Amino acid sequence: MRFKDEFSISGLAMIGSPDSHTAGAARLGRAARQLLGGPPDHAVIILCDSFAAIYEGQETNKALVGGVLNYSAEDPRMSSALADAERLGMKVSFERGKGLALHPNTIRLLLQAKDDGRKLILVGTSIGDGHIEVVEVNGFAVKFSCRYPTLVIRHSDQPGMIDDIANVLKNEGSNIGNMILERAGQLGDALLVLELDKPITTRLVANIRRIPYVRQIDWLDLSNTL
């Protein structure tokens, strides 16, 4: 099942136009930053179709970089995001995507962490009024909205994995609102995405990490605006 809410970005103080080109772009950048787990040293941002054509005029570039800096869509620092990234030593490059995208407002973000060199690839679309969908994480096809606290768990595809993770969530009193599972192959790598009703705690993350065959756990929560 899918969550539904009344989230709307209208009325917020935004750079550029408060729509797909700014609010949605900022949320996509912030989602990637949080899944990376820390500040990036390098960001390659690939824009497709309509984004590629007008990203500078609509200030989509500032919104994306601000999101990668973990600024929320209405953060007043958005207007100085490009200068802030340069000051912090974050290398940013923009590229035009090749071929046709599934959605005209599609962005591909390639981030590399500053501390340990870890890399993240996230593909997302801005679908209007500040709403977004993440459609790919590190090569796994997914679909989630980033409107709710979200766990992204990479694990070996072994029997009982979902039950083990669900039991940890149950013990923490955390309910699953939406679940996506994508497998690279039988008994190979798998990616489990869980949208939750409650905020994600460090204890919850630590307990899931203890489950055998869990290889990596990342999370995001865009509910905090600043």
N, C-alpha and C positions, 0 to 999 in steps of 0.2 A: 504494500500500500504506500501511497505518497502523502506526505504532509501537505497541508494547505494553510495559508495564513493570509493576512491582509497587508503584508509588507509593501510599503510604497516609499519611494525616495523623493516624491514630489514635496516641494516646500523647503528642502534643505539648501543651505548656502553652499553652492558648488562653483568651481571654476567651469568655464565653458557652459555647455548645455546640460541640464540635470537629467540625462537619459542614458541610452546605451553607450554613448561615446565618452561619458565621464563617470557617472555613478557605477554603471556595470563594469567598466574597465577597471576602476579602482578596486572593486570587490574581487575581481579576478586576480589582480596583482597581489592583493592581501591574502587571498586564499593560497596562492603559490608560496608566498613568504612563510605563512604559518605551517604549511606542510613541509617546507624545507627545514623548519625548526630553528632558524637563526638568520642573522643578516647575511645576504649574499655578497660574494666578492665580485661576481660577474653576472650580468643578466643579458640574455639575448631575447629580444621580443620580436616575434614574427607576426605581422598583421595581414589579414586576408580581406579581400574584396573591399567593402565600403570603408572599413577601418583603415586599410592601407592608403586609400585615396585621400582621406581628409583628416588623418590623425593629428597633424600639427595644428591645422586651423581650428579644430574642435577641442584642442588641448587634451586629446586622448593620451598623448605621450606623457604629460604631467600626471594625469590620473593613474596611469599604469605604474609609473615609477614611484609615485606616492604610495600606491598599494603595496608595492614590493618593499617599501620602507616601513610597512605596517601602519600607514596612515589610513584612517577611515575616510569614507567618501566626503564627509562634511568637515574634515579636519582643516583648519585654516592654513596649515603648513603645505597644503596641496599646491598652492601657487608657487612655492619655492622648491618643489620636489626635485627638479633636475639639478638645481644648484646644490641642494642638500646631498644628493647622491654623489656628486663630484667631490664635495667637501669631505665626505666619509670614505672616499677612495673606491666607490663602487663603479665599475666599468659597465656602461650600458650601451647597447647597440640595437638599432631598429632595422628590420628587414621586411621586405615585401614577400608575402607567401606566394608560392607557385601552385598553379592548378586551381580547381574549383573547391571551395569549402562547402561543408554541409549547411552552413548558415553564413550569411553575409557578414555578420559581426563576430568573426572567429579570431581568437588570439592563441598563439603558441608561445609559452614562456619556458625558457631554459635557464635555470638558475644553478649557480655553483656556490656552495657555502664558503664563508670566509674562514672558518676555524678548521674544518677537517676536509675540505674539498668535495664534500658530498654533493651529488647532482640531483636535480629534480626536473622532470619534463611534465608540464601541465598544459592541456588544451581545453579551452573553455569558450563559451559563446555568451554574448550579452543579448538577452532576448527582449529587452525593453523595460522601461520604468524602473531601472536599477536591478532587475532580476537577472540572474546568471545561471548557467548550467556548466558544470565541469563534465567533459565528455571523454577525457583520457588522462590517466596518471601513469607515468613511466611505462608507456606502451600498453597498458591495460585499458580496454574500452569500458567506461563506466557512465553513469548519469546521475548526478546529484546536484542539489540546489545551493548548498552552503548557507541555507537559512537557519540551520540548527547545528548544535555541537556535533561534529562528525569525526569518527575514527576511521582511519585508513590503515588496514592491517595486511601486511604481506606475510604469507605463511606457506609452508609446504602443504600440498593438497593431500591430506591424510584423513582417514575416517574419524569422525567424532570432533573435528576441529570446531565446527560451528556450535555444537553442544557445549564444548568446554568454554568457549568465549561467552556464550549466552549465560552459562552458570555464573561466571564471574560478574557479569552485568546484573544478574538477578540478585546476587549477594550484596552488591553495592546499591541496590534499589534503583537501578537505571533501566528504563524501558526502551526497547528498540522501536523506532517509528518507521524506519525504512531500511532495507538491506539490499545490497548489490554484491554479487559474487561473480568474479571473472577468473577463469582458469587458463593458464598457458598450455596446459595439457594434463592428462590424467596422472596423478601423483607428482606433478611438477609444481611450479610456482603458482600461487593463487593470490588474488587481491580481494579482500573483503572490506566493503564500505558500509558503515553503520551510522545512520542519523539517529540521534538520541534525544530523549525528552529533557534530560538534565545536563548541567555542565559537566565537563570531563575533569576528573580529579587526578592528581599525581598518583594516588593510591590505586585507582582503577587502572591506570596505565601500567604501573609496576606489577600489578597482579596478572594482567594479560601477558606481559612480557615473560612471566614465569611459565606460561603454558608451553609445553614441548612443541617444536616445529614452528613457533612464531618467530619470524626472522626480523621483522621491522614493524614498528607501530608509530604512526604519525597522527596528528589530529589538528583540527582547526575549530575556531569558534569566532565568528564575525559579529556576534551579538553585542559586544562592547564597542561602542562607536568611537571612543577616543582612547 
